[in-house]
Amino acid sequence: ARTTKAKKLISDLEGAGDVTEALKATSTTAKKTRKSKAASQKPVNMYVLKFNTPILPFAKFPLTHNRYIQEFVKMYEEDKDKVDRIIGVHYPQNNNSHAVGAVGIEIMVSKKNNMTIIESTESSRFKVEEYDPVSNFAKVVPVEDVTLDEAFGTGNNKSGLELNQKDLLASELFELKNLWFTYNKKINQLLMILPQEVVNRYDMVMKSLQPPLFDINKYPEGAEYVEIFNEIIFKMAHYYFAVFQAIFSKDNDGMRPMIYSFIQTRDPLHRSRKMVNLYEEMHQIIDKKSVSYTHLRAHETKANL
């Protein structure tokens, strides 16, 4: 039933014209990616920027001047001639003794208009194997995603292997795209009735987020489809975690475990399924909030008559 559904989705996507080019990639792409990652398993040194909460790949935002950032900027200015690569990472409980095993992302640090900007440009994650708080350098190794063969369970099925992968990836992307459009419609309706202070908080959060781009033709030529797929999922995750906190007042302590679990997930298909479930849950919460605020507004209007 899923294969039949996926074939129909591919047909729909071909009509839309925004995914078919990417689906021409063969199943050897994942194998090449796997081999290239395997060659880089030797630990590398990265300078550490510690965050109060886990951050996800493809993040881009100005740094606020909290305690961790102030310490980093001061040390970085003194050490930057020795720094080649930087990892942004959250240590559980913000404790250096929990550094080993922590997962973070490689980031670039730049200055613009007297603001320090951090940016991640790929889905790679890295696990800390050693950390020296004196030098602020860590030895890290890449966190490898499982191959598409492993994710889809198609490794032993020689016949129709490529078709299965195309069907599943197209199905996932189509579902994510529909969820994204539904989210935008629902959130815009909710913003019209939310209290102004909540809307202001939402607007502040939006300034640091990059929306996912579903038009495959707008990605750089030669970009691997799996990387595009991952970028869309991680950017949707940015929106989910940030918006959920901004509008529904979920505190950082409650969100950290969810974000940390997400960044450690090594199966692209599982990450996609998590996003689908989280967005469906958020849609239901938005609907309930909309009804609640609509009733509240009606009651206030009636009281003022």
Disulfide bonds with the S-S distance in Angstrom:
none
